[in-house]
Amino acid sequence: MLSKPEHNVIPVWLAIVRLLRWHKPEGRLILMIPALWAVFLAASGQPPLLLVGVIVLGTLATSAAGCVINDLWDRDIDPQVERTRDRPLASRRLSIKVGIVVAIFSMGCAGVLAFYLNPLSFWLCVAAIPVILLYPGAKRVFPIPQLVLSIAWGFGVLISWSAVTGNISQPTWLLWSATILWTLGFDTVYAMSDRDDDRRIGVNSSALFFGDRAPITIGIFFLGTILLLGCLGVVIHLHIAFWVCLALAAITWVWQYTRLIQQDLPNSAYAEMFRENVWIGFLLLAGMIAGSF
């Protein structure tokens, strides 16, 4: 006798965990990283612990809401993609109504946390909401939807920096620009595993838009990230620890580029490179903190 499909036997609570992507923490952590970069740099390495807690919980709640909103948009597309066909809304393990409730609850948690922030940071949180809501639809009409995701990621920098200083200055924009390019880089890597499915379905991605030039474009994004972070380090006078960590990050990105230019990489290689960027982000965070003293 054939066994039942997995999505028919997992309990509802586990399906909700998967809907929120809490079983894949790297995606939650990589959103948190730019926000932590900003809060520690803006506070010269010593932000209030309560603010750090608000930033951490806020990014977790926001990324959870973003995942659910994405799956609501893509509930009819995800079943056609190998990587996403078992997601709870795609497999119909959870209903649209449950998805909407979970999304509202997650956004509500983020909203409550936003009230702790100063007025500028609060209104930046409000401004981020349309980007979060509309990003999943970008792949249907915009040739580089990863740019919309990058802008959403960039709000973490603006919100966190202004939460410390009450303003946005030149260093803020340098870090924001570096975050945009870094996100374009690692998310284009991630999109390369879905190229065949995306082409067949007819949705857009940066991996399809850049085509055979995707590896060199990713290399340019990472190079731009290095240069912008280097400029930031000069402007705010970061010390040797930051430069050591930036050099190690640059070496890792070069190594990723040398792998990307190879032909016929398995999809697992792109997922592995995405996970490596999580560790690169935390390495840079350690350098930013240590280099601030």
Backbone torsions as a table, in degrees:
resi	resn	phi	psi	omega
1	MET	NA	134.6	179.8
2	LEU	-72.5	141.1	177.3
3	SER	-76.4	155.7	178.2
4	LYS	-70.8	149.1	175.3
5	PRO	-57.5	150.2	-175.2
6	GLU	-57.1	-39.0	-174.5
7	HIS	-69.2	-12.5	177.8
8	ASN	-90.7	-9.7	-174.9
9	VAL	-115.8	-17.8	179.8
10	ILE	-73.0	141.9	-179.8
11	PRO	-66.8	161.5	-177.0
12	VAL	-61.3	-41.9	-177.3
13	TRP	-61.6	-35.9	178.6
14	LEU	-72.1	-34.6	176.0
15	ALA	-63.4	-37.8	178.1
16	ILE	-68.4	-38.8	174.7
17	VAL	-57.6	-42.7	179.6
18	ARG	-71.1	-34.4	176.3
19	LEU	-61.0	-39.5	179.4
20	LEU	-80.9	-6.3	-178.7
21	ARG	63.8	26.9	179.0
22	TRP	-73.3	-12.8	174.8
23	HIS	-83.3	-3.9	176.4
24	LYS	-128.4	77.8	-170.4
25	PRO	-66.0	-20.4	-176.8
26	GLU	-60.6	-34.9	178.4
27	GLY	-68.7	-30.1	177.2
28	ARG	-76.6	-39.5	-177.0
29	LEU	-69.1	-36.4	-174.6
30	ILE	-71.2	-22.7	171.9
31	LEU	-75.6	-35.1	-178.3
32	MET	-68.1	-31.0	-171.2
33	ILE	-59.7	-52.7	-179.9
34	PRO	-60.2	-35.2	177.7
35	ALA	-64.5	-39.3	177.5
36	LEU	-70.6	-38.2	173.5
37	TRP	-51.2	-50.1	-172.8
38	ALA	-66.0	-45.7	-174.7
39	VAL	-67.3	-36.0	179.8
40	PHE	-76.6	-39.6	178.9
41	LEU	-67.8	-41.7	-179.2
42	ALA	-64.4	-29.0	-178.3
43	ALA	-100.3	16.3	-179.7
44	SER	53.8	39.3	174.6
45	GLY	87.6	-3.4	-175.3
46	GLN	-134.2	64.4	177.9
47	PRO	-74.7	157.9	173.7
48	PRO	-59.5	135.8	-176.9
49	LEU	-62.6	-35.6	178.9
50	LEU	-63.2	-39.8	178.3
51	LEU	-65.5	-40.9	177.0
52	VAL	-59.6	-42.4	178.1
53	GLY	-62.0	-41.1	178.0
54	VAL	-63.4	-43.0	180.0
55	ILE	-63.0	-44.8	-179.3
56	VAL	-62.4	-50.6	-179.3
57	LEU	-66.4	-36.3	179.2
58	GLY	-64.8	-42.2	178.5
59	THR	-68.4	-35.7	177.2
60	LEU	-64.4	-44.5	-180.0
61	ALA	-66.5	-41.1	-178.3
62	THR	-67.8	-43.1	-180.0
63	SER	-67.0	-34.9	176.3
64	ALA	-62.4	-46.7	178.1
65	ALA	-61.2	-41.5	179.6
66	GLY	-60.7	-40.5	178.7
67	CYS	-63.1	-43.8	-178.7
68	VAL	-67.0	-43.7	178.4
69	ILE	-60.3	-42.1	177.5
70	ASN	-59.0	-44.6	-177.7
71	ASP	-70.9	-29.8	174.8
72	LEU	-66.4	-43.8	176.4
73	TRP	-60.3	-40.9	-168.3
74	ASP	-102.8	18.3	-173.9
75	ARG	-62.6	-23.2	177.8
76	ASP	-99.0	-12.8	177.3
77	ILE	-91.1	-41.7	-175.2
78	ASP	-55.8	-36.3	178.8
79	PRO	-62.4	-17.4	-178.3
80	GLN	-93.1	-0.5	-176.9
81	VAL	-114.6	128.9	-176.3
82	GLU	-54.4	-44.8	-174.0
83	ARG	-70.1	-25.6	-170.2
84	THR	-116.8	1.0	-170.7
85	ARG	-67.1	-21.0	-179.1
86	ASP	-95.1	6.4	176.5
87	ARG	-61.9	147.4	-170.6
88	PRO	-58.0	-37.9	178.4
89	LEU	-76.9	-35.9	178.6
90	ALA	-65.6	-39.8	-179.0
91	SER	-83.3	-3.3	-179.3
92	ARG	67.2	19.6	173.5
93	ARG	-68.1	-34.2	175.3
94	LEU	-116.5	149.1	-179.5
95	SER	-86.0	164.4	175.8
96	ILE	-60.2	-38.9	-179.3
97	LYS	-60.3	-44.3	178.4
98	VAL	-63.1	-41.6	179.3
99	GLY	-60.4	-44.0	-180.0
100	ILE	-63.8	-42.7	179.7
101	VAL	-62.4	-44.3	-179.8
102	VAL	-64.6	-40.8	179.1
103	ALA	-63.4	-44.6	-179.9
104	ILE	-64.4	-41.8	179.3
105	PHE	-62.9	-43.7	179.9
106	SER	-63.9	-45.2	177.5
107	MET	-64.1	-35.6	177.5
108	GLY	-63.9	-40.9	176.8
109	CYS	-61.8	-44.6	177.8
110	ALA	-62.8	-38.1	180.0
111	GLY	-64.8	-41.2	177.6
112	VAL	-60.6	-43.6	179.2
113	LEU	-64.3	-33.6	-178.3
114	ALA	-63.4	-25.8	179.8
115	PHE	-68.1	-15.7	176.0
116	TYR	-73.6	-23.1	-172.2
117	LEU	-82.0	166.5	177.0
118	ASN	-73.3	168.0	-174.3
119	PRO	-56.7	-41.9	-179.4
120	LEU	-62.2	-47.4	-179.6
121	SER	-64.3	-39.1	179.0
122	PHE	-60.3	-47.4	-177.4
123	TRP	-71.5	-25.3	171.8
124	LEU	-67.4	-36.5	173.9
125	CYS	-60.0	-43.8	178.9
126	VAL	-62.7	-42.2	-179.3
127	ALA	-64.6	-26.7	-179.2
128	ALA	-74.0	-21.6	-173.5
129	ILE	-59.7	-47.8	179.1
130	PRO	-59.9	-36.0	179.1
131	VAL	-64.3	-43.9	179.5
132	ILE	-63.4	-41.5	-177.7
133	LEU	-69.9	-35.4	-172.5
134	LEU	-95.3	-17.3	-177.5
135	TYR	-51.9	-47.4	-176.8
136	PRO	-60.3	-25.7	178.1
137	GLY	-80.2	-13.3	-175.5
138	ALA	-63.0	-33.1	-177.8
139	LYS	-64.3	-16.5	-179.7
140	ARG	-86.0	-23.5	-172.9
141	VAL	-130.1	-15.9	-173.1
142	PHE	-117.1	131.2	-173.2
143	PRO	-67.4	-23.0	-179.2
144	ILE	-126.8	73.1	-177.9
145	PRO	-62.1	-23.7	178.1
146	GLN	-61.8	-24.1	176.2
147	LEU	-67.4	-37.4	177.6
148	VAL	-65.7	-42.1	176.1
149	LEU	-60.9	-40.6	180.0
150	SER	-61.7	-39.4	177.6
151	ILE	-65.1	-40.0	175.9
152	ALA	-60.9	-43.2	176.9
153	TRP	-60.7	-39.2	-177.2
154	GLY	-63.8	-26.6	177.5
155	PHE	-61.3	-29.9	177.5
156	GLY	-60.3	-36.6	177.5
157	VAL	-68.6	-49.3	-177.1
158	LEU	-63.0	-43.9	-179.1
159	ILE	-64.5	-47.3	-175.0
160	SER	-69.5	-42.2	-179.4
161	TRP	-63.2	-47.6	-178.5
162	SER	-68.3	-24.5	177.1
163	ALA	-65.4	-26.8	178.3
164	VAL	-88.3	-47.3	-169.1
165	THR	-99.1	-21.1	-175.4
166	GLY	79.5	6.1	179.3
167	ASN	-151.8	174.0	176.0
168	ILE	-122.0	126.3	-173.9
169	SER	-126.3	-175.9	-179.1
170	GLN	-55.7	-46.8	178.1
171	PRO	-59.1	-33.9	177.8
172	THR	-59.1	-46.5	-177.3
173	TRP	-69.4	-31.9	175.0
174	LEU	-63.7	-44.9	179.2
175	LEU	-68.2	-38.8	177.1
176	TRP	-60.2	-46.1	-179.6
177	SER	-64.0	-40.9	177.7
178	ALA	-62.2	-39.9	179.1
179	THR	-65.1	-41.5	178.2
180	ILE	-58.6	-49.0	-177.7
181	LEU	-67.7	-41.2	179.0
182	TRP	-61.2	-44.1	-180.0
183	THR	-64.9	-41.7	175.5
184	LEU	-58.9	-37.9	-179.8
185	GLY	-66.7	-56.9	-173.8
186	PHE	-72.3	-28.1	-179.5
187	ASP	-79.6	-26.1	171.6
188	THR	-68.9	-39.2	173.2
189	VAL	-56.1	-48.6	-178.4
190	TYR	-61.0	-38.6	-177.4
191	ALA	-70.8	-19.1	-177.7
192	MET	-64.5	-25.8	179.6
193	SER	-73.4	-17.8	-176.8
194	ASP	-104.9	9.3	-172.1
195	ARG	-56.9	-46.1	-176.3
196	ASP	-64.6	-44.1	179.9
197	ASP	-66.7	-43.4	-179.6
198	ASP	-62.5	-40.7	179.2
199	ARG	-64.2	-42.3	-178.8
200	ARG	-66.6	-40.7	-177.8
201	ILE	-75.6	-32.5	-179.8
202	GLY	97.6	27.1	175.7
203	VAL	-106.2	160.4	-174.2
204	ASN	-93.7	157.0	170.4
205	SER	-160.2	158.5	177.8
206	SER	-64.5	-32.2	179.1
207	ALA	-63.0	-38.2	176.2
208	LEU	-74.5	-40.8	-177.0
209	PHE	-61.1	-44.3	-178.6
210	PHE	-83.7	-17.4	173.5
211	GLY	56.2	-129.3	-179.0
212	ASP	-65.9	-17.8	179.3
213	ARG	-89.0	4.2	-178.1
214	ALA	-57.3	-45.5	-179.7
215	PRO	-60.0	-45.3	-179.4
216	ILE	-69.1	-33.4	177.1
217	THR	-65.3	-42.5	176.5
218	ILE	-60.9	-41.6	176.9
219	GLY	-59.5	-39.5	178.1
220	ILE	-66.4	-41.0	177.4
221	PHE	-59.6	-45.5	-179.6
222	PHE	-67.6	-38.3	177.0
223	LEU	-62.6	-43.1	177.2
224	GLY	-61.6	-37.8	177.0
225	THR	-61.2	-44.6	179.5
226	ILE	-61.0	-47.3	-177.7
227	LEU	-64.0	-42.5	-179.3
228	LEU	-68.1	-40.7	176.7
229	LEU	-65.8	-36.0	175.8
230	GLY	-63.2	-43.6	176.7
231	CYS	-61.5	-40.7	178.4
232	LEU	-61.9	-43.1	179.3
233	GLY	-60.4	-37.0	178.4
234	VAL	-70.1	-45.1	-174.9
235	VAL	-63.5	-41.0	-176.7
236	ILE	-103.0	10.8	170.3
237	HIS	61.0	50.5	174.9
238	LEU	-73.4	151.0	-173.2
239	HIS	-95.5	-172.4	-166.4
240	ILE	-58.3	-35.5	-177.7
241	ALA	-58.8	-38.8	178.6
242	PHE	-63.1	-43.9	-176.3
243	TRP	-68.2	-33.8	176.2
244	VAL	-65.0	-46.4	-179.1
245	CYS	-67.1	-36.8	177.2
246	LEU	-64.7	-39.0	178.0
247	ALA	-64.1	-41.7	178.3
248	LEU	-65.1	-39.6	176.9
249	ALA	-63.1	-42.2	179.7
250	ALA	-62.2	-41.6	178.4
251	ILE	-61.5	-41.5	-179.9
252	THR	-66.1	-41.0	178.7
253	TRP	-65.7	-37.7	175.9
254	VAL	-62.7	-42.0	178.2
255	TRP	-61.7	-41.7	176.8
256	GLN	-61.8	-41.6	-179.6
257	TYR	-61.6	-41.3	179.8
258	THR	-64.1	-29.5	176.3
259	ARG	-77.5	-36.4	-177.8
260	LEU	-65.5	-32.8	-177.5
261	ILE	-77.1	-6.1	173.6
262	GLN	-73.9	157.0	-178.5
263	GLN	-93.1	149.6	170.4
264	ASP	58.8	46.1	172.6
265	LEU	-70.5	142.1	175.0
266	PRO	-68.7	155.7	-179.7
267	ASN	-60.3	-30.0	179.2
268	SER	-62.7	-27.1	179.5
269	ALA	-68.1	-37.4	178.8
270	TYR	-68.3	-39.9	177.1
271	ALA	-63.8	-38.3	178.8
272	GLU	-65.4	-40.6	178.1
273	MET	-65.2	-36.2	175.7
274	PHE	-60.8	-46.3	179.8
275	ARG	-64.3	-35.0	177.8
276	GLU	-61.0	-32.8	179.9
277	ASN	-68.1	-25.2	173.2
278	VAL	-62.3	-46.7	-179.2
279	TRP	-68.9	-34.7	175.0
280	ILE	-61.2	-43.4	179.6
281	GLY	-60.8	-42.7	178.9
282	PHE	-71.3	-33.4	174.1
283	LEU	-60.5	-45.5	178.0
284	LEU	-65.0	-37.6	176.9
285	LEU	-60.5	-44.6	178.1
286	ALA	-60.3	-41.2	178.6
287	GLY	-66.1	-37.3	178.4
288	MET	-65.6	-40.9	179.9
289	ILE	-68.2	-50.5	-177.9
290	ALA	-66.6	-34.1	-178.3
291	GLY	-77.9	-6.1	-180.0
292	SER	-84.0	-14.5	-175.5
293	PHE	-96.9	NA	NA
